[in-house]
Amino acid sequence: MSSAAPLPPEPMDPKLTTIQPGGGVVMRLELAWGAVRRAYLRTFRPGYVRRMAALRKGDTNPCPFPVLDPRDLKFYRNQPGYHWEPQDDPFRWRDRIPFARAGLAELLVFSVLTAGSAKAVAAWLIWGGADGVLAGAGWVLVAALTVAWLLVVWFFRDPERAVPAAPGLVISPADGKVVLVEELEYDEFVGGPAVQIGIFLSIFNCHLNRAPVAGRVVGLRYKMGKFLNAIRPESARENEQLAVRMQEDAPPYRRYVVRQITGAIARRIVCWLKPGDTVGRGERFGMIKFGSRTELVMPREAGLKVVTKVGDKVKAGLSVLAEYETPGAT
């Protein structure tokens, strides 16, 4: 069994300066838009800027630019410092829309590229007078772009889940297909024998990650790497990945590791946790953008019953992977 004592928070991994350590074109576009937005607010809405400054909590600016409202903190949520209480955040409503908030910019950009292009081609075909083979090819392109747009919308969906409440359950941290269930003789963080479960996420799965148990974040470890197909076993060792090391917040204080692993298409890990944060069972904590792998490591002890197997389809925050006879945190 894991050590029956809470672990102190580890120092933040110095490589995790943002919630999306791999960066990306869309992230750069969003940060550039933020600079334009701040210039507009300072020039035309100084009263709003003063009001948000009065409501802001914390003494340290975690961002490399002035923070005017909660939108400026999006990529720096994993850093201590400025924050707003939920009731003071005028953009809290974005958490209620059925799409992943961390992927809204990608959803917008790819929607413009796909749906926007489909509309432009369709307008040209209708008003440009194209006929014959050219018209046929054009409508095929419109159909392909429309399907691509629907896939993008489907990928960034964020469905609500009825998280199981029974004590002792360990639930899936990801949607996808179970591709690995193996026993480990020893895991460094768990501190003893462990069970490791690997889940492959295709581009058709929801890509939000959720906490498998209630607990406290002890630390995070980020590793740069390759972008192999996430269904290949070696991807778990060689691909870029971020490990969330957490511990139950009640006796027997079991320790768990959730690894977010990139794939051949998914190359952007997002995790907004930091050491010391607490999470509830099934609570969202990050996502991997466009096809990937998630692994869960849990203590192997007497009374553990693994109820999933290779080939099972699972859903984050909903599917039960294992159950402990001695309940820990719920």
N, C-alpha and C positions, 0 to 999 in steps of 0.2 A: 504494500500500500504506500501511497505517496506520503511524504513527511507530514506529520500532524502539526504543522506550525505554518503560519502565514509567512511568505517570503517578502522581503522589502522590494520596492520597485527598483529596477535596474536603470542605469543612465540611458537616456535616449540614444539610439544608434545615430552617430553623427552624419550618416549618409541619408537619413530620413528628415530632410529639411522641409519637405512638402508631403502632402498626402498621396502624391503621384510621383514617386521618385524617378520613374523613367521619362518624365517630361512628355513631349509630343507636340505636334503641330497645332492641334486644337487647343491644348493648354496654353501655348504661346499666343494664339489668337485671342483667347479669353482674357489673358493677362493684359494684352494690348488694349482690348476693349475696355477693361477696367480703368486704364489710365485716361481714356477719353471720357468715360463716365464720371470719374472723379473731377476732371477739369470742368465738366458741365455743372456738376453739383456745387462746386466752389463758386462758380461764376453766377449761376442763375438760381440756386436754392441754398443760400447761406443760412437761412433759418432752419432748414432741415438738417444741415450739417451741424449746427450748434445743438439742436435738440438731440441728435443721435450721439454726439460727444458727451452730453450730460447723462445719457442713459448707459453709456458704455462702462463696463466693469473691467478691473484689472489695471496693472501699472506698467506692463511691458508690451511694446508693439512687436508681435512676432513676424511681421511682414517687412519686406524691403522697400515699402512705400507707405504713405500715410493711409490710415484706416479710417474711412468715413462712415461706413455702415457695414452690417454683417456680410454683405456680398464680398467685401474685400478679404474676408477671412477664409473663403472657401478652400483654397489650396494650403492653408496654414492651420487648419483645425487641429492638427496633431502636435502643435507647439503651445506651450503655456503662455498666458498673457491675456490680451484683450478678449472680451466676449460680451455678449448681451444675454440677458435673461430671456427665456422663450416668449414671455408676454410683451417684451420690448422689441422683438424682432419683427419688422413689418413684412418680412419675406418668409415667415414660417409656413405660410400656406403652401409653399412649393413642396413641402414634405408630404402633403396630402394628395398630390396629383399621382396618377398611377404609373409614373415613370421614374427611373432612378435619378435622383437629384444630381448625383455626381456625374451623370452622363447626359445632362440636358444640352450642354453645348455641342457634344457629338451628335446628339439626336437632331439638333437644329441644322448643323453643318451638313450632315449626310442627307437630311431631308431636302435641303436646297439642291444638293448635287444630284440626287436621284429623282425625287418628285418634281423638283423645279425643272430639271432637264427633260423629264417626260412631258411636262406641260408645254415646254418650248418646242420640242419636236412635234408634238401633236398639233400645236397651233400652226407650225410651218406646213405640215401635211394638209391641214384643212384649208388654210388660206393661201398657201403657196402653189397650189395646183399640181402637186406631184402625183404621178400615176405610174402604172406598170410595176416593174420590179422595184424601182426606187420607193414607191409608196408602200409596197409590201414589206420591204426591209425596214422602212421607217416605223411601221406599226409594230413589227417584231421588237424593234429597239424600245418603243414606248412600253410595250408589255414587260420587257426585261427590266427596264428602269423602275416600273411600278412594283414589280415583285421584289426588287432589291430594296425599295423604300419600305415595303411592308415588312421585310425581314429586319430592317433597322429598327422600325417601331417595335416589333415583337421582341427584339433582343434587349432593348432598354426598358421593358416593362418592369413594374415593381408591384406585384400582387400582394395583397394582405394575406397573412397566414394565421390560422388558429393554432398557436403554439401549444403542444401538449403540456399539461400542468402536473402530471403525476410525479412524485419524487423519485430520484435515482435515474432518470432518463438522460441519455446523451443523444441529442438530435443532430441531424445532418447540417453541416455548415454550408452546403452548396446544393444546387440543383444539378442533376446529371445522372450518370451511370456509374455504379460501383465497379471499379476495375482492379481493385487490390484489397485483400484482407489478409494481413500477415501478422504473426507474432514476432516481437523483437525481444532479444535476450536482455537488452539494456538500452534505455534512452537517457541521454545526459540530463535533460531538463526534468523529465518525469522522475528520474532518480531510481529507476529499477526496471523490471520487465514491463513491456508495453504491447499494445495492439495498435497497428497502423492501418488506416482505411484510406484508400485513394479513390477519388471521384473525378471522372472525366466530364467536362462541360463542353458540349458542342455549341455551334453558333445558334442553335435553336433553343437552348436553355436560357432561363433567367440567370443572370450572372452576378447578382448580389450575394454577398457572403453574410452569414448570420452566426452568432455565438452558439456553440453546441451546449453550453451550460451557463448558468449564472456564475459570475465570478469577477475577479479583478485582474487587470492586465499587469503582469510582472515586467515584461519587456518585449521588445520587437527587434528582429534581426533581418536585415536586408542584404541580399546577395545578388550581384549582377551575374549574368550568365548568357547562355544561348537561348534560341527560340525554336527548339525542336518540337515536333508534333507532340502535343500533350498526352496523347494516348500511349506513347512509347514509354516503357518503364524508366529508361535512362533520363527522361525529361525531369523526373523528380530530383535527380542529382545535379544535372548540368544546366537547367534553365534558370533564368532570372526568377527570384522568389522572395517572398517576405513571410517570415514566421512570426505569428502572434503567440507569445508564451503567456499563458494565463493560469490562474489558480482559483478553485472554488472559494467562495467567500464565507463558507461555514465548514465545520469539521465534517469529514477528515481532511479537508483542504487538498483534494486531489489536484494534480497538475496536468495541463493539456497543452498541446501545440496544434495550431491551425496554420497550415502553409498555403499561401496563395502563390500559384506557380503559373507563369506565362506559357503560351503555346506558340505554334507557328503563325497564327493569325492574331491572337490576343497578346499584345505587347505592352499593356499598360495596367499595372497593378495600382489599385486605389485602396488606402486604409487610413481612416481618420482617427485611429486610436493612439494613445500615448501611455507610457508607464504610469500606473496609479489609477487609470480610468476603471470604472465599474460598468459591467454590461449585464443585461438580463438574458435569460435563456431565449434564444430566437431573435435577439436584437440585431439589427443591421450594423455592420461595422466596416464594410468596404465592398469592392467589386473588382472584377477582372474584365477588361473590355475585349470582347470578341474571341471566344473559344479558349479553353484553358483547363487547368487541373487544380483541385483542392485536396489537401491531405489532412487527416486528423490523427493525432497520436494521443492515446489515453492509457492510463495505468492498467496493467494486467494483474488482477488480484483475485483471490477467492471470492466468489459471489458475483463476478462479472459475467453477464450473458450477452454475447454479440448476436444480434437478431438480424443483421443484414448479411448478404453474401454477394459474391461477384456476379454481376449481371443485373442486380436490382436497380430499378429506377427510383431515385430519391429526390426529395424536395427540401430545400433549406428551410429550417424553422418548423418543419412539419413531420418529416419522416424520422422515426426512431431507429438509431443505429445500434444502440447497446443500452443495457440496464444494469445498474448496481443494486445488489440486495441491501447494502448499507447506503441509504441516501446521503448525498452531500447537499450542495446548494441546489435550489430550484429556480 
